[in-house]
Amino acid sequence: MIVPKKPDNEDIRLTAVRKLELLDSLPEESYDSITALASHICDSPIALITLLDENRQWFKSKVGTNMEGSPRETSFCGHAILKPQEIMEVTDTTKDLRFIENPLVTDAATNIKFYAGVPILDTDGLPLGTLCVLDNKQKQLTDAQRTALRALGKQVELLYEYHNKNRALEQLKDDLNENNRILQEFASTVSHDLKMPLANMILTADIMKAKYGDRLDSDGLEYLNHLKQSGLTLSDYISGILDHYSSKNINEDYEEFHLNDLLEDIIDLLQIEDNCEINLPDSNLLIEGNSAALGQIFMNLISNSLKYNSSDKIIIDIDCTESREFFHFSIHDNGIGIPKDKQESIFNLFTIVADTDRQGRKGHGIGLSTVKKLVESMQGSISLDSEEGKGTLFKFTIKRPIPVH
């Protein structure tokens, strides 16, 4: 018996094997289906997907054996990875110097007489292990079987590549969640530390106006009003930031409520003026979902339709339909519309539609980004259709809850 040599790049190869993080992992159907196919196509009772660690050969997938692995020094695959671009085929192990007196050959429990293995390479061409077939009798693969074994080996390589990419995506997701957590804590801290001074500033402006208003001229009163309005704007801005970063998965907070009842409550809060007509859906649809989240979505969208509208008479049409999996909502206005060059980015944080709204106030670009986060938290999507000077149509969906039986 000849103990397999270590490749010249063994340190790098071992790093690649361990970076894959599949050693000692649980069985997976995607790998087991490949070994089953290899066994069938090559007419061999045993098929393995192996990973070569420093001192052992471990089986990621196996057919026809109960073994979990074997020492590397007695492995067939330890020899196979030495020529990464070739299939290693041993038609009679009892006549091959590398395997004479190998316990896998001489032991009656294993009795391996035939071996064929194709090295499995990573994206850098490093051999991680093999896809191999074994038999208890001497034989030789056909050309078609060798081609099939190579093709199945490529499928294992793709599975490894997808495994690495999925792990990278999971890590990225974890990093993003951590960043969002930090931002949420920051937003919460800012909200707490700034809102009280702002409240004091707004209250002080009201007190000064009430106590000294008769001593101030029109300019002085205007300054006080401007001071109060600036404080209220900044307070809304801070609240918007907090709402944006506290929007998370709320899809489990289900309740039943009627849509038009919710919309009427929102309209009351917005104190709609006489020159505004809001048309609610014809039917008061019963919704199953998160009323607070849906209310915030409509609050933002209706508020934007009011603020960014230069028409003498503001008209807002709201509709809702339902399908098997989703509720479908729409809100259409006759406002100023959204420029084409801003429609793709309008849901990004801090993107604003216009320099100022109907009252001459500058927006903060938080509302629509929060709307999108809320919609996506409820497993829905949102889109818009808009033309400058002719209004905007927002359409969005939220997923219906899965009934519990």
TORPANU-893023 format. One record per residue (C-alpha): residue number from 1; residue in one letter; chain; x, y, z. Coordinates in steps of 0.2 Angstrom, whole numbers, plus 5000, padded with zeros to 4 digits. Layout:
REM TORPANU-893023
(NUM, A, A, (X, Y, Z)) ...
REM end
This chain:
REM TORPANU-893023
(1, M, A, (5000, 5000, 5000)) (2, I, A, (5006, 5018, 4996)) (3, V, A, (5000, 5032, 5007)) (4, P, A, (4994, 5046, 4996)) (5, K, A, (5005, 5061, 4995)) (6, K, A, (4999, 5079, 5001)) (7, P, A, (4997, 5091, 4986)) (8, D, A, (5010, 5105, 4985)) (9, N, A, (4996, 5118, 4989)) (10, E, A, (4990, 5108, 5004)) (11, D, A, (4989, 5122, 5016)) (12, I, A, (4978, 5133, 5004)) (13, R, A, (4968, 5118, 4999)) (14, L, A, (4964, 5114, 5018)) (15, T, A, (4959, 5132, 5020)) (16, A, A, (4947, 5131, 5006)) (17, V, A, (4939, 5114, 5013)) (18, R, A, (4936, 5122, 5030)) (19, K, A, (4930, 5138, 5023)) (20, L, A, (4916, 5128, 5015)) (21, E, A, (4910, 5124, 5032)) (22, L, A, (4902, 5107, 5026)) (23, L, A, (4913, 5095, 5036)) (24, D, A, (4902, 5085, 5049)) (25, S, A, (4886, 5094, 5042)) (26, L, A, (4869, 5085, 5041)) (27, P, A, (4864, 5075, 5025)) (28, E, A, (4856, 5086, 5011)) (29, E, A, (4844, 5079, 4998)) (30, S, A, (4853, 5090, 4984)) (31, Y, A, (4869, 5080, 4987)) (32, D, A, (4861, 5063, 4990)) (33, S, A, (4852, 5064, 4974)) (34, I, A, (4869, 5066, 4965)) (35, T, A, (4876, 5050, 4973)) (36, A, A, (4860, 5040, 4970)) (37, L, A, (4862, 5045, 4951)) (38, A, A, (4881, 5041, 4951)) (39, S, A, (4877, 5024, 4958)) (40, H, A, (4864, 5020, 4946)) (41, I, A, (4873, 5027, 4930)) (42, C, A, (4889, 5019, 4934)) (43, D, A, (4881, 5002, 4940)) (44, S, A, (4890, 5003, 4956)) (45, P, A, (4883, 4999, 4973)) (46, I, A, (4893, 5012, 4982)) (47, A, A, (4894, 5031, 4978)) (48, L, A, (4901, 5045, 4989)) (49, I, A, (4904, 5064, 4989)) (50, T, A, (4920, 5066, 4999)) (51, L, A, (4929, 5080, 5008)) (52, L, A, (4948, 5078, 5012)) (53, D, A, (4952, 5086, 5028)) (54, E, A, (4970, 5085, 5035)) (55, N, A, (4969, 5067, 5042)) (56, R, A, (4953, 5060, 5037)) (57, Q, A, (4941, 5058, 5022)) (58, W, A, (4923, 5063, 5027)) (59, F, A, (4908, 5058, 5017)) (60, K, A, (4896, 5073, 5013)) (61, S, A, (4884, 5061, 5004)) (62, K, A, (4884, 5042, 5003)) (63, V, A, (4875, 5027, 4995)) (64, G, A, (4879, 5009, 4999)) (65, T, A, (4889, 5011, 5015)) (66, N, A, (4886, 5015, 5033)) (67, M, A, (4903, 5023, 5035)) (68, E, A, (4905, 5041, 5039)) (69, G, A, (4922, 5042, 5032)) (70, S, A, (4940, 5034, 5034)) (71, P, A, (4958, 5039, 5038)) (72, R, A, (4965, 5049, 5024)) (73, E, A, (4981, 5038, 5023)) (74, T, A, (4970, 5023, 5017)) (75, S, A, (4958, 5034, 5006)) (76, F, A, (4957, 5031, 4987)) (77, C, A, (4952, 5050, 4986)) (78, G, A, (4968, 5055, 4993)) (79, H, A, (4976, 5049, 4977)) (80, A, A, (4963, 5055, 4966)) (81, I, A, (4965, 5074, 4971)) (82, L, A, (4983, 5073, 4966)) (83, K, A, (4978, 5075, 4948)) (84, P, A, (4963, 5087, 4949)) (85, Q, A, (4959, 5088, 4931)) (86, E, A, (4958, 5069, 4928)) (87, I, A, (4946, 5055, 4933)) (88, M, A, (4955, 5042, 4943)) (89, E, A, (4949, 5024, 4939)) (90, V, A, (4956, 5008, 4947)) (91, T, A, (4949, 4993, 4938)) (92, D, A, (4957, 4980, 4950)) (93, T, A, (4963, 4987, 4967)) (94, T, A, (4971, 4970, 4971)) (95, K, A, (4984, 4973, 4957)) (96, D, A, (4987, 4991, 4960)) (97, L, A, (5003, 4995, 4971)) (98, R, A, (4994, 5010, 4979)) (99, F, A, (4980, 4999, 4986)) (100, I, A, (4988, 4981, 4989)) (101, E, A, (4986, 4978, 5008)) (102, N, A, (4975, 4993, 5010)) (103, P, A, (4962, 4988, 5023)) (104, L, A, (4948, 4995, 5012)) (105, V, A, (4953, 4981, 5000)) (106, T, A, (4958, 4967, 5011)) (107, D, A, (4944, 4969, 5024)) (108, A, A, (4929, 4957, 5020)) (109, A, A, (4917, 4971, 5027)) (110, T, A, (4923, 4983, 5014)) (111, N, A, (4931, 4972, 5000)) (112, I, A, (4933, 4987, 4988)) (113, K, A, (4939, 4980, 4971)) (114, F, A, (4935, 4994, 4959)) (115, Y, A, (4936, 5013, 4961)) (116, A, A, (4932, 5028, 4950)) (117, G, A, (4933, 5046, 4956)) (118, V, A, (4932, 5063, 4949)) (119, P, A, (4940, 5078, 4959)) (120, I, A, (4928, 5091, 4965)) (121, L, A, (4936, 5108, 4963)) (122, D, A, (4932, 5125, 4970)) (123, T, A, (4931, 5141, 4960)) (124, D, A, (4950, 5143, 4962)) (125, G, A, (4953, 5126, 4955)) (126, L, A, (4958, 5118, 4972)) (127, P, A, (4953, 5100, 4975)) (128, L, A, (4941, 5099, 4989)) (129, G, A, (4937, 5080, 4988)) (130, T, A, (4929, 5069, 4975)) (131, L, A, (4913, 5061, 4968)) (132, C, A, (4917, 5043, 4967)) (133, V, A, (4909, 5026, 4964)) (134, L, A, (4915, 5009, 4971)) (135, D, A, (4912, 4991, 4968)) (136, N, A, (4916, 4974, 4976)) (137, K, A, (4921, 4967, 4959)) (138, Q, A, (4933, 4972, 4946)) (139, K, A, (4926, 4981, 4931)) (140, Q, A, (4929, 4996, 4920)) (141, L, A, (4917, 5011, 4916)) (142, T, A, (4911, 5015, 4899)) (143, D, A, (4915, 5031, 4890)) (144, A, A, (4897, 5037, 4893)) (145, Q, A, (4898, 5033, 4912)) (146, R, A, (4914, 5043, 4913)) (147, T, A, (4906, 5058, 4904)) (148, A, A, (4891, 5056, 4916)) (149, L, A, (4902, 5055, 4931)) (150, R, A, (4911, 5071, 4926)) (151, A, A, (4895, 5080, 4923)) (152, L, A, (4888, 5075, 4940)) (153, G, A, (4905, 5081, 4948)) (154, K, A, (4901, 5098, 4940)) (155, Q, A, (4884, 5098, 4948)) (156, V, A, (4893, 5095, 4965)) (157, E, A, (4904, 5110, 4961)) (158, L, A, (4889, 5121, 4958)) (159, L, A, (4881, 5116, 4974)) (160, Y, A, (4897, 5121, 4984)) (161, E, A, (4897, 5137, 4975)) (162, Y, A, (4879, 5141, 4979)) (163, H, A, (4882, 5135, 4997)) (164, N, A, (4896, 5148, 4998)) (165, K, A, (4886, 5162, 4990)) (166, N, A, (4871, 5158, 5002)) (167, R, A, (4882, 5159, 5017)) (168, A, A, (4889, 5176, 5010)) (169, L, A, (4871, 5182, 5008)) (170, E, A, (4867, 5177, 5026)) (171, Q, A, (4882, 5186, 5033)) (172, L, A, (4877, 5201, 5023)) (173, K, A, (4860, 5200, 5030)) (174, D, A, (4866, 5198, 5048)) (175, D, A, (4878, 5213, 5045)) (176, L, A, (4863, 5224, 5038)) (177, N, A, (4852, 5219, 5053)) (178, E, A, (4866, 5224, 5065)) (179, N, A, (4868, 5241, 5056)) (180, N, A, (4849, 5243, 5056)) (181, R, A, (4849, 5239, 5075)) (182, I, A, (4863, 5252, 5078)) (183, L, A, (4853, 5265, 5067)) (184, Q, A, (4837, 5262, 5076)) (185, E, A, (4846, 5264, 5093)) (186, F, A, (4853, 5280, 5087)) (187, A, A, (4837, 5286, 5080)) (188, S, A, (4828, 5282, 5097)) (189, T, A, (4842, 5291, 5106)) (190, V, A, (4841, 5307, 5095)) (191, S, A, (4822, 5307, 5097)) (192, H, A, (4823, 5306, 5116)) (193, D, A, (4837, 5319, 5117)) (194, L, A, (4830, 5332, 5105)) (195, K, A, (4811, 5331, 5106)) (196, M, A, (4810, 5338, 5124)) (197, P, A, (4820, 5354, 5120)) (198, L, A, (4810, 5356, 5104)) (199, A, A, (4794, 5354, 5114)) (200, N, A, (4800, 5367, 5126)) (201, M, A, (4804, 5379, 5111)) (202, I, A, (4787, 5377, 5104)) (203, L, A, (4779, 5379, 5121)) (204, T, A, (4789, 5394, 5124)) (205, A, A, (4784, 5402, 5108)) (206, D, A, (4766, 5400, 5112)) (207, I, A, (4769, 5407, 5130)) (208, M, A, (4778, 5422, 5122)) (209, K, A, (4764, 5425, 5110)) (210, A, A, (4751, 5424, 5123)) (211, K, A, (4760, 5435, 5136)) (212, Y, A, (4768, 5448, 5125)) (213, G, A, (4758, 5447, 5109)) (214, D, A, (4750, 5464, 5112)) (215, R, A, (4767, 5472, 5113)) (216, L, A, (4774, 5465, 5097)) (217, D, A, (4772, 5471, 5079)) (218, S, A, (4767, 5460, 5065)) (219, D, A, (4785, 5456, 5061)) (220, G, A, (4788, 5451, 5079)) (221, L, A, (4772, 5439, 5078)) (222, E, A, (4778, 5432, 5062)) (223, Y, A, (4795, 5428, 5069)) (224, L, A, (4787, 5419, 5084)) (225, N, A, (4775, 5409, 5072)) (226, H, A, (4791, 5405, 5061)) (227, L, A, (4800, 5399, 5077)) (228, K, A, (4786, 5388, 5082)) (229, Q, A, (4783, 5381, 5064)) (230, S, A, (4802, 5377, 5063)) (231, G, A, (4801, 5368, 5079)) (232, L, A, (4786, 5358, 5073)) (233, T, A, (4794, 5354, 5057)) (234, L, A, (4810, 5347, 5065)) (235, S, A, (4800, 5337, 5077)) (236, D, A, (4791, 5329, 5063)) (237, Y, A, (4807, 5326, 5054)) (238, I, A, (4814, 5317, 5070)) (239, S, A, (4798, 5307, 5072)) (240, G, A, (4799, 5302, 5054)) (241, I, A, (4817, 5295, 5056)) (242, L, A, (4812, 5285, 5071)) (243, D, A, (4797, 5278, 5062)) (244, H, A, (4808, 5273, 5047)) (245, Y, A, (4821, 5264, 5057)) (246, S, A, (4808, 5256, 5069)) (247, S, A, (4798, 5248, 5054)) (248, K, A, (4802, 5230, 5055)) (249, N, A, (4793, 5213, 5052)) (250, I, A, (4775, 5217, 5058)) (251, N, A, (4767, 5203, 5048)) (252, E, A, (4761, 5193, 5063)) (253, D, A, (4751, 5207, 5071)) (254, Y, A, (4734, 5203, 5063)) (255, E, A, (4717, 5209, 5067)) (256, E, A, (4701, 5212, 5057)) (257, F, A, (4695, 5229, 5053)) (258, H, A, (4685, 5238, 5040)) (259, L, A, (4695, 5248, 5028)) (260, N, A, (4683, 5263, 5026)) (261, D, A, (4682, 5265, 5045)) (262, L, A, (4701, 5266, 5046)) (263, L, A, (4702, 5279, 5031)) (264, E, A, (4688, 5290, 5040)) (265, D, A, (4699, 5290, 5056)) (266, I, A, (4714, 5296, 5046)) (267, I, A, (4704, 5309, 5037)) (268, D, A, (4698, 5316, 5053)) (269, L, A, (4716, 5317, 5059)) (270, L, A, (4722, 5326, 5044)) (271, Q, A, (4708, 5340, 5046)) (272, I, A, (4704, 5340, 5027)) (273, E, A, (4699, 5357, 5020)) (274, D, A, (4683, 5361, 5010)) (275, N, A, (4692, 5361, 4994)) (276, C, A, (4697, 5343, 4995)) (277, E, A, (4686, 5328, 4989)) (278, I, A, (4692, 5311, 4995)) (279, N, A, (4682, 5296, 4987)) (280, L, A, (4683, 5280, 4998)) (281, P, A, (4681, 5263, 4990)) (282, D, A, (4662, 5258, 4986)) (283, S, A, (4663, 5243, 4998)) (284, N, A, (4669, 5244, 5016)) (285, L, A, (4680, 5229, 5014)) (286, L, A, (4685, 5219, 5029)) (287, I, A, (4704, 5218, 5030)) (288, E, A, (4714, 5205, 5040)) (289, G, A, (4731, 5213, 5044)) (290, N, A, (4740, 5226, 5054)) (291, S, A, (4729, 5241, 5055)) (292, A, A, (4742, 5252, 5063)) (293, A, A, (4754, 5249, 5049)) (294, L, A, (4741, 5251, 5035)) (295, G, A, (4735, 5267, 5044)) (296, Q, A, (4753, 5274, 5043)) (297, I, A, (4754, 5270, 5025)) (298, F, A, (4738, 5278, 5020)) (299, M, A, (4742, 5293, 5032)) (300, N, A, (4758, 5296, 5022)) (301, L, A, (4751, 5294, 5005)) (302, I, A, (4735, 5304, 5008)) (303, S, A, (4746, 5318, 5016)) (304, N, A, (4757, 5319, 5001)) (305, S, A, (4742, 5320, 4990)) (306, L, A, (4736, 5335, 5000)) (307, K, A, (4753, 5343, 5002)) (308, Y, A, (4760, 5341, 4984)) (309, N, A, (4744, 5348, 4975)) (310, S, A, (4742, 5365, 4967)) (311, S, A, (4724, 5361, 4960)) (312, D, A, (4710, 5373, 4966)) (313, K, A, (4700, 5357, 4970)) (314, I, A, (4710, 5342, 4977)) (315, I, A, (4703, 5325, 4972)) (316, I, A, (4709, 5309, 4979)) (317, D, A, (4702, 5292, 4974)) (318, I, A, (4705, 5277, 4985)) (319, D, A, (4701, 5259, 4980)) (320, C, A, (4704, 5242, 4986)) (321, T, A, (4701, 5224, 4979)) (322, E, A, (4706, 5207, 4986)) (323, S, A, (4713, 5191, 4978)) (324, R, A, (4717, 5174, 4986)) (325, E, A, (4734, 5179, 4993)) (326, F, A, (4734, 5198, 4993)) (327, F, A, (4724, 5214, 4997)) (328, H, A, (4727, 5227, 4982)) (329, F, A, (4726, 5245, 4986)) (330, S, A, (4727, 5261, 4975)) (331, I, A, (4727, 5280, 4979)) (332, H, A, (4726, 5292, 4964)) (333, D, A, (4727, 5311, 4965)) (334, N, A, (4726, 5326, 4954)) (335, G, A, (4742, 5333, 4961)) (336, I, A, (4758, 5340, 4954)) (337, G, A, (4764, 5323, 4949)) (338, I, A, (4782, 5316, 4951)) (339, P, A, (4795, 5320, 4938)) (340, K, A, (4801, 5305, 4928)) (341, D, A, (4819, 5307, 4934)) (342, K, A, (4814, 5305, 4952)) (343, Q, A, (4801, 5290, 4950)) (344, E, A, (4814, 5277, 4952)) (345, S, A, (4822, 5285, 4968)) (346, I, A, (4806, 5292, 4976)) (347, F, A, (4806, 5278, 4989)) (348, N, A, (4824, 5281, 4994)) (349, L, A, (4827, 5289, 5011)) (350, F, A, (4828, 5308, 5010)) (351, T, A, (4822, 5309, 4992)) (352, I, A, (4809, 5323, 4990)) (353, V, A, (4796, 5326, 4976)) (354, A, A, (4797, 5345, 4976)) (355, D, A, (4807, 5359, 4984)) (356, T, A, (4791, 5365, 4994)) (357, D, A, (4774, 5358, 4997)) (358, R, A, (4757, 5367, 4995)) (359, Q, A, (4761, 5378, 5011)) (360, G, A, (4778, 5382, 5005)) (361, R, A, (4786, 5370, 5017)) (362, K, A, (4801, 5359, 5012)) (363, G, A, (4798, 5340, 5014)) (364, H, A, (4811, 5329, 5023)) (365, G, A, (4810, 5313, 5011)) (366, I, A, (4806, 5301, 5024)) (367, G, A, (4788, 5297, 5022)) (368, L, A, (4788, 5286, 5006)) (369, S, A, (4804, 5276, 5011)) (370, T, A, (4794, 5272, 5027)) (371, V, A, (4779, 5267, 5017)) (372, K, A, (4789, 5255, 5006)) (373, K, A, (4797, 5247, 5022)) (374, L, A, (4780, 5245, 5029)) (375, V, A, (4773, 5237, 5013)) (376, E, A, (4788, 5225, 5011)) (377, S, A, (4786, 5221, 5030)) (378, M, A, (4769, 5214, 5026)) (379, Q, A, (4776, 5204, 5011)) (380, G, A, (4769, 5216, 4998)) (381, S, A, (4775, 5228, 4985)) (382, I, A, (4772, 5246, 4979)) (383, S, A, (4773, 5255, 4963)) (384, L, A, (4768, 5271, 4955)) (385, D, A, (4762, 5279, 4939)) (386, S, A, (4764, 5298, 4938)) (387, E, A, (4764, 5312, 4925)) (388, E, A, (4770, 5330, 4930)) (389, G, A, (4755, 5341, 4931)) (390, K, A, (4742, 5327, 4930)) (391, G, A, (4743, 5318, 4946)) (392, T, A, (4750, 5302, 4954)) (393, L, A, (4743, 5284, 4956)) (394, F, A, (4751, 5273, 4969)) (395, K, A, (4747, 5255, 4970)) (396, F, A, (4752, 5243, 4984)) (397, T, A, (4748, 5226, 4990)) (398, I, A, (4749, 5217, 5007)) (399, K, A, (4749, 5198, 5009)) (400, R, A, (4734, 5190, 5017)) (401, P, A, (4737, 5180, 5033)) (402, I, A, (4738, 5161, 5030)) (403, P, A, (4722, 5154, 5039)) (404, V, A, (4727, 5143, 5054)) (405, H, A, (4717, 5126, 5054)) 
REM end
